[in-house]
Amino acid sequence: MYKEVNNFSFELNVEPSVFIYKHQLVNEHFVRPDYGSDYLEERDTQTTKKTMKEYSLGIGVISRNNFTENMSLYALVVLDL
């Protein structure tokens, strides 16, 4: 979506994202006994390799001021869901 008013233009930006990452706690002594009575179970959980997926949808508005044909200044406001 695009709209122009005088030297300003407004655009709607929709940006879907997928992030896939792996995690494994390398130092098992990071989870200490003061973490609670089930710290050994928590240690096993954290030292097991996991693959995590994160899905995101960013919706934003770009407001652009066109100074010349080759130069502009813009501001971007995004809501990430």
C-alpha positions in Angstrom: 0.0 0.0 0.0 1.4 3.4 -1.0 0.1 6.9 -0.6 1.7 10.3 -1.4 0.9 13.7 0.2 3.0 16.7 -0.9 6.6 15.6 -0.4 5.7 12.8 2.0 4.9 9.2 1.1 3.5 6.5 3.3 4.0 2.8 2.9 2.7 -0.3 4.6 5.4 -2.9 5.4 4.5 -6.6 6.2 7.4 -8.8 7.0 7.0 -12.5 8.0 10.0 -14.2 9.5 11.0 -17.7 10.6 14.0 -18.3 12.9 15.4 -21.7 13.6 18.2 -22.1 16.1 19.8 -24.9 18.2 20.7 -24.7 21.9 22.7 -26.9 24.2 24.2 -25.9 27.5 27.9 -27.0 27.3 28.9 -26.3 31.0 26.7 -28.6 33.1 27.9 -26.9 36.3 26.1 -23.7 35.2 23.0 -25.2 36.8 23.9 -25.3 40.5 22.2 -26.9 43.5 20.8 -23.5 44.6 18.5 -23.6 41.5 16.2 -25.9 43.5 15.7 -29.5 44.6 15.3 -30.7 41.0 18.5 -29.1 39.7 19.8 -32.5 38.4 16.7 -32.9 36.3 17.1 -29.2 35.1 20.7 -29.9 34.3 19.8 -32.9 32.1 17.1 -30.8 30.4 19.5 -27.9 29.6 22.4 -30.1 28.4 20.3 -31.9 25.9 20.5 -30.5 22.4 17.3 -28.7 21.3 16.1 -27.2 18.0 13.8 -24.3 18.5 11.6 -22.5 16.0 10.3 -19.0 16.2 7.7 -17.5 13.9 7.2 -13.7 13.7 5.1 -11.2 11.8 6.2 -7.6 11.6 3.7 -5.0 10.5 5.0 -1.5 10.0 4.4 2.0 8.5 7.2 3.8 6.6 6.9 7.6 6.4 9.2 9.1 3.9 10.1 12.7 3.1 11.4 13.2 -0.4 13.8 16.1 -0.5 14.8 15.6 -4.1 14.4 12.8 -6.6 17.6 11.1 -5.4 17.4 12.0 -1.6 14.9 11.1 1.0 14.6 10.7 4.8 12.3 8.0 6.3 11.0 6.8 9.7 9.9 3.2 10.3 7.5 2.1 13.0 7.0 -1.6 13.5 4.8 -3.8 15.6 6.2 -7.3 15.9 3.7 -10.1 16.6 
